[in-house]
């Protein structure tokens, strides 16, 4: 009923190694990938915004120079907010010695 009394031939041992060893490498690689993905924050996720209002985000973008004055005022009007009173200047035109003035 069994050939060679149930023992494996040399070629059967080689075939088993060629199947089992890559299988174990794949299992270990999958575990490493899952652990790395779960331990580090995603590179594609957006930074948390907290409870900032849309007008606050818009003002922050204006302050960093992403928006010019006309774009800031246009978007603020779309949001339904009024532009702040007083002169609004782009950060590129702000005098760096303005803090020293009385």
GIFEN-V649420 format. One record per backbone hydrogen bond with DSSP energy under -1.0 kcal/mol. NH is the residue of the N-H (numbers start at 0). CO is the residue of the C=O. Records with the same first field share a line. If there is no record, write none. Layout:
NH: CO, CO
This chain:
5: 2
6: 3
12: 8
13: 9
14: 10
15: 11
16: 12
17: 13
18: 14
19: 15
20: 16
22: 18
23: 19
24: 20
25: 21
26: 22
27: 23
28: 24
29: 25
30: 26
31: 27
32: 28
33: 29
34: 30
35: 31
36: 32
37: 33
38: 34
39: 35
51: 48
56: 52
57: 53
58: 54
59: 55
60: 56
61: 57
62: 58
63: 59
65: 60
71: 67
72: 68
73: 69
74: 70
75: 71
76: 72
77: 73
78: 74
80: 75
92: 89
97: 94
99: 96
